Amino acid sequence: MKKIKNFDRLNEAIEHNLYTSMRGYVLCSWYNHWTSIMIEDVFKDHPNVLPAVGLVKKIDFFIRDVPFDLKVTYLPEGFLAQDRQQSGLRPELTLLKRAARQFNIPMPSDLSSSALLQDLWTKISDHPDPDCQVVVHEAHEFRNQLVARVRDDPAELIKWLYEEQGVRRFDASNRLFLVLIDQRNYFESWKLKRARPLLETQVGNYLDGIGDRVGHQIDFDWEGETYSAVSDLIVVTNAEAAP
């Protein structure tokens, strides 16, 4: 399916050749595959970037002779939860559940915590009561403030991303994290993977401003060992306004 470049042709192939239960997985895999190629091209088209020759493990390209493995991600919910806890605040889901009970908003029992968070966020955002709007506004503002802090000082999030990586994918290679954040709707940040003009502008601004020293020296702990890597983080956002 990844050989198909046209979305309409992909849908036609799915309709005729796949079981319904597999269609969502195939669409997601196809989207991630082609948007990842496009994002890598955005980097490789810049004069400060030298593409890796052939398939070099853990190296997508060099920035001023420093090798990097590109990782595209979003604002991690675990990092957000940690920051709220350190700030003495309750988890977002706890606050949304309380508001849902107070205003008799249905809470599905068959959703994962992440899916329930998105479901309740949407329902409470749509509720006309001012108290509902306050709950969502404060949660949204905290996220925006966290994004601003990460942009100013990315080292804490970079370290968190290294330390929270899964066992099967662990490595201490140099990584460049591209963090996509839709500040109008955090739950739709995945859509920014296709926003080529936005990516070209903000990634280009980062690469244009690269000095002689690329990235940050990051020391992180993983399963009792300390590792070091050169890493950096680019935050790409499309809006900063609260809802």
Legacy VTK file of the C-alpha trace (Angstrom):
# vtk DataFile Version 3.0
C-alpha trace
ASCII
DATASET POLYDATA
POINTS 243 float
0.000 0.000 0.000
2.914 2.377 0.633
3.710 2.288 -3.092
0.409 4.117 -3.748
1.005 7.874 -3.652
-2.542 9.069 -4.415
-5.019 9.132 -1.500
-8.069 8.457 -3.698
-6.374 5.420 -5.251
-5.498 4.167 -1.787
-9.132 4.410 -0.671
-10.228 2.537 -3.756
-7.710 -0.232 -3.098
-8.769 -0.477 0.549
-12.449 -0.639 -0.376
-11.947 -3.598 -2.677
-9.138 -5.545 -1.000
-9.226 -5.167 2.799
-11.457 -6.109 5.692
-13.095 -3.151 7.438
-11.121 -3.795 10.656
-7.825 -3.276 8.795
-8.688 -0.079 6.936
-7.913 2.357 9.753
-4.489 0.820 10.351
-3.622 0.934 6.644
-4.703 4.580 6.281
-2.675 5.580 9.361
0.393 3.666 8.159
0.125 5.181 4.680
-0.251 8.709 6.067
2.714 8.351 8.423
4.904 6.859 5.700
4.396 9.570 3.089
4.335 12.519 5.485
7.594 11.262 7.032
9.217 11.246 3.596
7.911 14.748 2.926
9.210 16.055 6.272
12.651 14.561 5.651
12.672 16.288 2.258
11.964 19.629 3.976
15.191 19.178 5.949
17.265 17.755 3.121
16.378 20.625 0.789
18.054 23.125 3.129
21.681 24.123 2.372
22.778 23.543 5.984
21.708 19.884 5.790
23.642 17.058 4.157
21.560 13.911 3.499
23.012 10.598 4.646
24.266 8.552 1.719
22.281 5.322 1.486
20.494 3.795 4.440
22.756 4.647 7.379
21.355 3.278 10.626
20.290 5.968 13.093
21.350 8.796 10.763
18.881 10.632 8.528
21.109 13.615 7.753
23.972 15.818 8.963
23.612 19.410 10.145
27.011 21.113 9.883
28.693 17.683 10.036
26.731 16.552 13.126
24.683 13.377 12.421
21.038 13.254 13.499
18.224 10.743 13.620
14.997 12.687 12.980
12.088 11.920 15.321
8.658 13.446 14.665
6.421 13.605 17.709
3.820 15.702 19.549
3.593 17.258 23.024
3.773 14.093 25.183
0.816 13.646 27.524
3.159 12.053 30.075
5.426 15.092 30.080
2.384 17.341 30.445
1.062 15.267 33.363
4.474 15.414 35.068
4.624 19.199 34.700
1.101 19.655 36.092
2.007 17.488 39.076
5.197 19.459 39.712
3.090 22.636 39.559
0.714 21.276 42.196
-2.177 20.833 39.757
-4.535 17.897 39.341
-4.497 15.870 36.111
-6.585 17.251 33.273
-8.700 14.101 33.115
-9.580 14.391 36.809
-10.823 17.957 36.314
-12.773 17.077 33.176
-14.428 14.086 34.851
-15.486 16.291 37.757
-16.994 18.835 35.366
-18.751 16.059 33.438
-20.365 14.715 36.622
-21.364 18.212 37.707
-23.083 19.003 34.416
-24.423 15.514 33.629
-22.193 15.090 30.595
-22.017 11.430 29.442
-18.720 9.643 30.071
-18.202 6.529 27.914
-16.878 3.593 29.936
-15.191 1.789 27.055
-12.575 4.419 26.138
-8.905 4.508 27.051
-7.767 7.385 29.260
-6.332 9.294 26.282
-9.495 8.811 24.210
-11.696 9.776 27.164
-9.626 12.928 27.706
-10.255 14.020 24.121
-13.942 13.062 24.303
-14.610 15.024 27.493
-12.485 17.985 26.374
-14.676 18.315 23.271
-17.959 17.894 25.131
-17.068 20.321 27.910
-15.747 22.856 25.386
-19.149 22.760 23.680
-21.107 23.184 26.926
-22.510 26.726 27.349
-22.039 26.981 31.111
-19.259 29.495 32.009
-17.763 27.083 34.576
-17.151 24.553 31.789
-15.423 27.181 29.721
-13.177 28.072 32.663
-12.067 24.450 33.091
-11.121 24.092 29.426
-9.572 27.557 29.200
-7.291 26.955 32.192
-6.192 23.557 30.880
-5.524 25.060 27.461
-3.580 27.967 28.913
-1.376 25.632 30.938
-0.543 23.702 27.765
0.274 26.925 25.928
2.557 28.078 28.742
4.322 24.708 28.735
4.858 24.974 24.974
6.388 28.434 25.444
8.766 27.102 28.116
9.791 24.143 25.953
10.504 26.462 23.035
12.692 28.689 25.231
14.492 25.805 26.954
14.020 22.406 25.276
16.578 20.464 27.365
14.074 19.113 29.913
11.740 17.704 27.262
14.656 16.290 25.255
15.901 14.434 28.329
12.376 13.177 29.063
12.005 11.860 25.507
15.270 9.929 25.786
14.483 8.532 29.226
10.921 7.481 28.353
11.740 5.635 25.131
10.644 2.013 24.917
12.961 -0.904 25.520
12.727 -2.203 21.960
13.612 1.160 20.430
16.235 2.261 22.913
19.389 3.903 21.660
21.552 6.861 22.595
22.125 8.201 19.100
21.956 11.898 18.291
18.333 12.841 17.774
16.607 15.889 16.365
13.049 16.011 17.694
10.415 17.752 15.600
7.487 18.440 17.933
4.263 19.296 16.103
1.656 21.176 18.150
-1.722 22.440 17.006
-2.486 25.040 19.664
-6.004 25.501 18.369
-6.742 21.812 18.966
-3.966 19.838 20.647
-5.654 16.551 19.764
-5.286 17.221 16.051
-1.557 17.933 16.083
-1.020 14.902 13.826
-2.527 16.886 10.953
0.484 19.214 10.948
2.574 16.411 9.436
1.013 17.339 6.088
1.393 21.128 6.476
4.396 21.532 4.198
4.412 25.372 3.911
4.264 25.689 7.715
7.026 23.106 8.147
9.209 24.732 5.501
8.896 28.116 7.224
9.523 27.059 10.823
12.080 24.336 10.115
13.790 26.756 7.723
13.940 29.413 10.452
15.639 26.914 12.765
18.157 25.782 10.152
18.874 29.352 9.037
19.777 30.236 12.614
22.121 27.313 13.212
25.467 28.534 14.481
28.790 26.757 14.694
27.596 24.722 17.684
24.720 22.441 16.750
22.347 21.052 19.363
22.725 20.442 23.097
24.840 17.926 24.990
22.232 15.836 26.828
23.022 13.429 29.665
20.196 11.049 30.514
19.608 7.992 32.670
18.150 4.768 31.385
17.839 1.564 33.422
20.643 2.485 35.806
23.101 3.702 33.181
23.987 7.259 32.162
24.229 8.075 28.465
25.182 11.180 26.480
23.981 12.434 23.127
23.913 15.573 21.047
20.302 16.518 20.494
17.977 19.388 19.700
14.267 20.063 19.461
12.166 22.142 17.065
8.660 23.172 18.105
6.330 23.722 15.140
2.998 25.360 15.972
0.221 26.805 13.861
-1.512 29.030 16.407
-1.121 30.318 19.927
-4.616 31.625 20.608
-6.724 30.051 23.336
-10.139 28.706 22.299
LINES 1 244
243 0 1 2 3 4 5 6 7 8 9 10 11 12 13 14 15 16 17 18 19 20 21 22 23 24 25 26 27 28 29 30 31 32 33 34 35 36 37 38 39 40 41 42 43 44 45 46 47 48 49 50 51 52 53 54 55 56 57 58 59 60 61 62 63 64 65 66 67 68 69 70 71 72 73 74 75 76 77 78 79 80 81 82 83 84 85 86 87 88 89 90 91 92 93 94 95 96 97 98 99 100 101 102 103 104 105 106 107 108 109 110 111 112 113 114 115 116 117 118 119 120 121 122 123 124 125 126 127 128 129 130 131 132 133 134 135 136 137 138 139 140 141 142 143 144 145 146 147 148 149 150 151 152 153 154 155 156 157 158 159 160 161 162 163 164 165 166 167 168 169 170 171 172 173 174 175 176 177 178 179 180 181 182 183 184 185 186 187 188 189 190 191 192 193 194 195 196 197 198 199 200 201 202 203 204 205 206 207 208 209 210 211 212 213 214 215 216 217 218 219 220 221 222 223 224 225 226 227 228 229 230 231 232 233 234 235 236 237 238 239 240 241 242
